[in-house]
Amino acid sequence: MSLEELRKKIDSIDERLVELINDRAQVVVEVGKLKQADSAPIYVPHREKAVLDKIADMNKGPLQDKTLMAIWRELMSGSFALERPLLIGYLGPKGSFSHNAAILKFGQSVDYEALTDIRGIFEEVSKGHCDFGIVPIENSAGGGIRESLDAFVETNAMICAEANMAIHHNLMANCAMSEIRCIYSQPEVFAQCRNWLASTFKGTEIVSVASSSKAAQMAMSELGSAAIASTIAAEIYGLNILCQNIEDVSNNVTRFLIISKEDSKPSGDDKTVVLFSTAHKTGALVDVLNVFQQYGINMTNIGSRPNKKREWEYYFFVDFLGHREDDSVKKALAEAKQHCLQLSVLGSFPRSASIL
């Protein structure tokens, strides 16, 4: 076939695709009516996982699975808008890594609210002002995000989903590197670029701010200032990228949690996060962890934060495979509580192995 004939064939397929996509949307409208009548949630994480898994199973190429998943995420984003517009809270301003992760997760058709700090995201979700919030919880190079862990201790938000996003850091400014006197970014970002900064900017002032996009805002307005942020932030705030991919670890991934007022139904491939504290005595933590081992529960992560009210006492965060409605998990949690001063389930949700 000639180039012109192939293009005509593409045009014909596009026409059919548009018709089929809108046929799908008409069904979504009917689904939305039923959900509203039953006061059912619009975004259902276990259903999202089922749809995306099915698309991947049906895919025979040549397009990659991640390409089709991106298309279907946008279709689902448009579906949310047809059923009821969703408001997603994220750590702003625009151009932050959280903003980018939110768009990749929820698409372009929902509404977003930029919040000034992570605690504010939890509060807006808890009060019902935002339907969902997206918060960073850990980085493969820098470890746990303290502000998010503390907010889980102090609020009643639940985890309903997770998302992993590759992170690349970039130095940006509107001056030459030799003129930079101050660099702004998040504390976690500095930790992920520690070696590069130490070898490139000895003696330069390093200033921590609430988000990488806030850093870009400040660098835009201050002569001799730079920021470490995303390429999107450079575009939004009119900064020149001086050095790309300055993170110390090339496969740098941040895990984000989606928070809401309730967690997710079982999907068949789930994670659960629990928060607990133990008495300050020898072997207390081991007693709790042994319970999970006895019930064959695979722990995927453990972290801790100090109790701000009692010295030398800690809150522990444990991620494990399984849903809180599973029989083995129910039994394990009931037994583990006997060894804890307090134990609460922060949420069960579909496990995500993909990277946005």
Steps between C-alpha positions, in 0.01 A plus 500: 500500500610855432554758776177674404306173512643416842403843632145455371489163679612670825231768456236231457617316812507829695139564402397160633704551815329830579160336450591205725648723769181706512291181505703403807436843648125460459517183709709690757221758528254224586746356754528845655123523542493167684793604722332829592176319584691266733743769626781276372856636462608631160862386515526132590865385522434126477290556187775719352751222555270240344449713188871576454602139562247385240631750245854372556384138461320580174790697353674314216718794389671673338410770757648449847273432797594834660383685189157341509477549877568873456221518242258316728590717798395801294180321398427434866581862583242611246258250649543653847413840353182356342392331824603775745806729491763392751729737692850371569727671754876502442813670632528815293560732335453374143797316359588302814574130476175438688314705237654292223417173679141615557449572129656170395277316749169683456531660155417841360122499546478527880552812712812561706571711807856607580564500876792656682608200708442128538306538825256726315424221252403268786282768659317585176424131439393442860264797485353387167621808312703277267379162377852358498852607576833380366800503736858372466576232755845367413781531250722215382812709567396728787269281709177601676337843477474626858214747445276230350576248775428758771172599334379139507557498876309825554203468258237241404570483125503153340711360218301378198768467230869543422707614203870488417668769291853528365665816631767704323642814660623800307694810600333812359559873519502818292870561555825317432609223736792715615254767617286271716515599867198309633317180401141427604317168513334246730711332771433160339617631162827621650548157659453335159762730342743515793810367321451716191450813709804428716726468199350787296392770748734502799416793726179597317201569728245218494150607608213257562145596397164318499508378138724491194257720304505758782878491461462573128271793579759647734787447258303681232465812716841515669820594320780250556260229618444153356261214562503124470170395350326330208523594133131597517578750777772655281246546219231644727726750679721597206830361631791365300608143575873513568555133592267204444455178696721599793356238737763271654306182414390465137202270569348753740131421573259670738200312634183705542192408700146600408308598813125530551242445775493124438724235353445258212314174458707185434646471151674165538845662509506741791712671760411611850669766712474494878613749763581382852690588815641264760602521861856617555641161595743246362362290214169688465543570129624146432189357665278689254706413193509133599120490480509599134765235436293231670205572270719499188448869429769656284608840630621734224603805702549617857562851626476696821441849637555624855199553725488878546322464834721238667877487487666184365173355374436446130222443252571222252365479146486158336396419143412141420340302220134413548171675572362569847192296408711187435454239773872464572544878523200533734644238733849650488375850579287378790798318652746783429277746686565305821866608481428868418402808691301587188461358150299644214461406135583796275352326200493205262537571130604346164874440471670696225811354334503740203674836475306803377 
